Each structure stands twice: as structure tokens, then as C-alpha cells.
Amino acid sequence: MEKKHRFFYLVLIASTLAIVSSATFFYIRQLNRTISDNIVQSISEIAEHDKAAIRLYLEICWADLGEIQDRIAGYGCETVEEVEERMNLECAASRFSHIYLLAEDGTVYTDQCGVTVPDAVNMNRDFLSYFDGGREKVVARFGDRFEAGGLRDGNILYGVRLRGCEVGGIKMLALIGVSDISSIQDHMVIDSFIKNGNSRGHSALIDMEGNYIVNINKEVYLNEQMNLYTHLSESKSSELTNEEVRQKLQALETFGFYHSHEGERDRELFYFMPFGEDMDLYFIMSVNEAVFREQSRIFVAMSMVMLIVCIVTVIGMLLALMRYQIRTVRTAEKARSQREFLSNMSHEIRTPLNGLISMNYLMLSHIDDKDQTDQVREWLKKSQSTAKYLLSLVSDILDVSKLQVGKVELVSEPLLVSALVDEVIAMQMDNIESRGVKLTVEQEVTEPCILGDATRIKQILMNILGNAAKFTPAGNDIRFTVCQRKTDDQHVMTIYRCEDTGIGISADYIGQIFDSFSQERGRNTSGIKGTGLGMTISKLLIDAMGGDITVESELNVGSVFTVSLPSRIVKEIPAHLQTEPEKCAEEDTERADEPAGKRAVRILVAEDVELNAEVLLEILDMEGFEAVHARNGQEAVELFRNSRVGEFDVILMDMQMPVMDGCTATREIRSLDRPDAASVRIYACTANTFQEDREEALESGMDDFLPKPIDVEQLLKKMRGGIY
């Protein structure tokens, strides 16, 4: 449930981020568009201002030419020479640097008394072309050299058509005035959007053919580029083709588009505005795209800060809400899990307890009936078996609890893989063979010695093999294999695989197989006994070791459990692992035979619970040991202090006792000034089975640990080993 909620909130946060990101994208896009529109509006205002100033200046120039024409006509000049003299005088008093009279045959009469006829060989320009189409007024960039008239690059030509003008029998077509380009530049904002001395905006003036009257940048001012279409043809990229631009010019449209040239980092916006139908002129403004970015950067930065604050606030609120919800769900699930755990534990404990109580009642009822002796003995065996099951159940519950809270500390000691597997097989062999199941074992161990927790690995393998034995019918097989795969020079992956041909596991149950108290019911499993914690413990242990477990199963075909455990390779096998089994067996036999020729072992039993003490003393006495009872830790210390040196061979010390606890009593005994205080064997005999309890017992000076309920066989083995 918690995973579902976490996934839901992750999806919610991701959706929120996606929505905010989309909103931010569209907001910034709209902001850039708005800023771009504002800049275009600024460009339009500059263009309108320049256009009005230029229009006024052109009208003045044309009006001046008209007045010059009227004054020359008033002089009544009969020859061209007289007209040229008058033009010279008028030029000196006008805004023009030169004044020319254009005849209908193309001949040009200058204010310098020069006459020029259009001639391609001598590169004399044909001025008639300026008045093609019946143009009444003309303004044009004049870049060709006209030596006779003194024309040079960088001039503007103004012209007005004449009506009924004839001098010396020659019909005149137009009066032309020429001035320096600066005269019209002074009425335009040529450079704009200046930063650090660099202009990022330029203005220009063209005619309908794309010819520049006032050029768009300083290079063009030097006449290196005379036509708009030539300029656009050299573009690396352009939003409009030359033909599309030409069509828009002919339609007198106001428009703009982006283009860029090789070597330019940013694109430029070209903005076009016509002068009107009465003037075949266009105003152009070119603005670098960096201007738009700079204008929008501060607004975008402010907007981004605002949006980031909003995003952080929203995410913070969602995370707080998610944390609160997860905590609530976790608390509810924890409470539910605890209820289910306690309910399952109560059920699992009460069921065998019910059998124990019932069998005790039957035994008490028939204890004096000699005819029921065999039956009472059978009930006792079942009672002992049930008690052991209860003990294993309590141990499993404690293991699960410690593993779930991470309190189990795994040891890392050298172990022999093959020896570990042999021990597991030996412990399970009787169980498997008694069920009529055949066991096959295969080992392919390339690294015999590794670091690991042998006890916990055995516990895992015992659970898996035990389950395979329980759920595999007689006559079927179990195949247990071990192999290794080196991951590098220092580490190896050991893979344990248990494959059976049993009843299999349903697909629905595989997902629950590692849950606490989980055991598949139905089919032919109703008679199979188990706590339902074995696989849970195995999974938790495997996870703690950094390994992995997988399950494959098919109903009525069988199951395959695969455990992969990583570990470090031990290059040199420790000496204690190289002990020959036969030698160990001989040593065990010798130790077992030792009591025969020596005195009885004297044991000091420190136990505050009378029933436990009575049972323990009776067992020890029955096995030939001499036992003395101390009811608390203080009494145990006094008995040992007042005893003869070497009188007690072993002390069984309960850890929790009144007056003085077992650990304190052990420290007192070890600190006594007598030879046997340091050598006497002291065993912790307690129901405290946590790792920290073991560590506390050993730190206090105890030699070993015997958990309650006491395993009598283990107890007797340790007691016999305490003989000197």
C-alpha cells in the first residue's frame, strides 16, 4: 500500500512539474513574443519618424528643383549655354552640389557647361532610365562615375519631369539635382540599439527595384553592396526568398523577416515599411536578434525566479503532504501488520499449546494406569516434539523481529563451502530419505574458502531443503547443486540451487511466499506442518547478505529455488578449517571417554526460578554430575568464594536474578584472588537470546552461552567438556 501511495505522489509531483514546465515554456514563449512585438513596435515608430522626415526632405528637394525651373524659365534663355550659366548660379545658391538638364534624347547638360551623351563605351550613364514609366519625381542612389559632371560615389540624385520646356530647339525632359548622401542621412536614425559603442540596428532606404539609396550598414555605405536582393542572396538562411520579398514590395506591404549570413552568430530582423503609392521608396531597418534576447532576459530572469519560487513552494507542499500521508499510511499499515502478526503468532502458539495441555491432561489422567504406559510414553514423545516446535517457532519469531529492524549482526568468518553443504545435507538426509524422496547433490566449487556467516547460510539452506522435502511426495526427486562464478579477483558469487519435482506453487502464492506466517493451503498441503516463517527469515537474511533469491514453480511439476550470495575469496585456508574429520572424531571420542576415569564434575547452578532449578539439578544428578544450587548471583559468589580451590568445575549462571544479576556475579567471581577464579568455566544459562545479550555475557567474563529452553544434549556435552 505504501508503494502505491509513494508511486501516486511521485506521479503527482511529476505531473505538477510537467504542467508547471509547460506553463513556463508557453509563458516564456509568449513573453518573448510580447517583447518582440514591443521591439517591432519601437522599430515601426523609428521607421515612421524617419519616413516622415525623409518624405518632408524629398518634397523640399523636389520643390527646390521646381522653383529653379521656374526661375530659369523666367530668364528667357535662348541657348543651352545661357541655361548652363544660370544653372551654375542656381547651384551655388541651392542645397545641391550639381544641377543638370536632361534632354529627351538622353543628352545631359551640366552646371559646369558640360555635355554628356549616354555611351556604354565611356561608361556614361543613361539618365532617361530614371524616368521610365512616366515617373514625375525621382530619387535614386547614384554610384556610377560621371567625370564630366563631377559625380562620384555616395551621391543622391533628385529629379522632376519638365512639361513643354524647349531651349534652342532642344526639348528638355527633366531637371536633376545631385547632393551628397549625407544630406538625406542627416534626416535618418542610421544607427540604433547601440551598446558599448556597437550598433545592433541600422536603417536604410531603397527603391522598388531593391537599389539602396541609403545603405543598411557601413560596408554598404562604401558601395560594396548596392542592391537588397544581392544582399539577401548571400544569406546563409532567410525566412523569405527574393521573389517573395519582391512581391511584397510591389504590393506595398509592411512586413519583416529573419535572415543570417555566414560567420554571423545571431540572426537579423529585416523590417520593411513603404513610403506610399506616390513615392517608389521603402524604409528598411535591420535589428540584431541579440537585442531581443537582451530585452527579454531581465523579464525572463524575473519570471523564472517567480516560477522557481512557485515550483519550490508547490513541490514543498506536495512533499510535506506526501510525507504526512506516507507517515499516516505507514502508521496504519504498521498497526495492521502488528495486529496480523500478533494474531498469526497467537494462532501458531496456541495451536501446539492446546496439544500440550491436552496431552498433559491425558497423561495425568492415566499416569497410574499400567495398561496405558506405552500410550503415556507416546504422549510424552509427542509432547516433547510439540515443545521443540514451539521453541523453533519462538526462535523464528525473534529472528524475524530482529531482521526486520536490522538488529541481526552477521559475522564474516572463513568457511569451507563444500563442508558447509555437506553438513546441511547430513542434517537433512534422514528427513528426506524417511519421506521416500531421492536426493541428488552436485558441487562445482572453484573457490573452496570464502568469508561469510556459516550459521546463517546453513539456516537458509536448511529452510529451503526442508521445504523441498515437505512438499515433495514419496518417489520423487530433489536435486541440490552448488556452483560459483567469480565477479573479480577478490570476490565470488556462490549459487545454491534446489530443484524438486514436488507439488509446486500456484502463481497467486509465489508473490506471498516470503510473507510472515505465509503457507499455501489447500490441495495436498493440509497435513504439512510449519511456522510459515522459514522463507521470510531466509529472504531477510539473504537481503542482509546482499544476495538474491528467486523462485520458479509450476503446479504438479515442481519448484526451483535459487540463492545467490556474494562473498570475498579467502586465498589461504585457515589452519582450523584444515583439521581432518577423522582426527576431530577421535578427539570427540577421547573427550567422551574422559569422565570414566576421573571424579564427577561439580557444577554450581545459579537459578532463581525453583522449577527450572529443580529440573536442571535432577537432570545433572541423573547424568552423574554433582550440582549445588544458588538462588541468586550474590549467593553464587559467596558459595564460590567459600569453596575449596578447584571444587567447582563449571558454573551455570542465569543472567537475570534478584539481589545480583548473572553478569555482575561473573565479574565478582573473576575478580576473586584465588587460582581457579580465572579458569573456572562459566556458562550463561538464560532466556535472553539477543546478540547484545550474548555480547554482554562474554564481556562480563563468561565462556559460552546456553539459551533457554535448554537443549539437554548440548548441555551434557558442554558439561562433560568441563572436566579437568
Order of alpha helices (4+ residues) and beta strands (2+ residues): alpha-alpha-beta-beta-beta-beta-beta-beta-alpha-beta-beta-beta-alpha-alpha-beta-alpha-beta-beta-beta-alpha-alpha-beta-alpha-beta-beta-alpha-beta-beta-alpha-alpha-beta-beta-alpha-beta-alpha-beta-alpha-beta-alpha-beta-alpha-beta-alpha
